[in-house]
């Protein structure tokens, strides 16, 4: 059955008078170009009953695996959780507490300590990594190289060794920033800092080892198995919980500033852990303070266009990046696809066009099977993603509200699977309502501001 097409005229698209005047590099222009793109649609109620519009070809070399989670694995969602560190956050609103729990199921550490309190010598770390052998190398970035290591008690760890550049002050600042952030947070979906070493030219972080690679690797099918839609939803919710915790439940709110698929690590059970806090900043706490004025840092394609233009960093900058991440998880495409033709090069723009034309299901990763339930998820997740990636920060929901919406999308998805005889998973009680102004989001308010006509006809 064909998916009903939605006429773009329903969206009341019009051209805005705002213009971008700042000259930037290619990567920055991409982010600024995205700032002209915002979308949303009138809220829809109930489940979608239409079938997917066609089935997209052969799945290629990857095969989809259905990964089910138990009640115990998912029981932390939107419930008040015990805090195992005095520096972990408390519930400010008195309604929803997203924190860590006294559990070691996601890591290899054999003892529970306050994050960052383990001490190491250079000799111990050298031995743990086989003298920093290339065979133990598991990652590479601007900061340095990441190695897999094994401590003398058998604990597997990830050892992040910074580049030896005594003239690069930025590396030292990022190192200290990551230590400061990771030492003050503890959450099930955040990579746990075990300790660090700073001696002469050596700057080394030791964090828990997360064994299953990055989300981007799995979206690229580098591990041989494609993530199914249910697993992608679980991962998105895990990340939303982690960022909500950073924004609301730490002693001082934290802005991650580099939310992207390559910074999302996956456990053997495909639960997500947010990593890499080198760009993180403490959010302002002064009365009346709305932002931090700072140099622009982040990754092209994920950068908040308002932050790019004004140098004003807020927690809504993370929300924008998360919106781009949602589109990436649905489509399987990177935010910027340099090798594709021009009209498909910016994934956010391409997915938006499909959505407005009523063909959202065609943007779904071809490695995922089409079904009415999948159609429901694609429509609703993209709808949320375009809210999160609104050009103006005041039009974006909070991360807490975003997590609640994702939870309800997953609930509807599971119910539809069960109704269609496709199985499902036990549902948790619904989350408590967010005590925020964003909770009554009207899709039309965002749509009226979209500046999409310039490129939708390309």
Order of alpha helices (4+ residues) and beta strands (2+ residues): alpha-beta-alpha-alpha-beta-beta-beta-alpha-beta-beta-alpha-beta-alpha-beta-beta-beta-beta-beta-alpha-beta-alpha-alpha-alpha-alpha-alpha-alpha
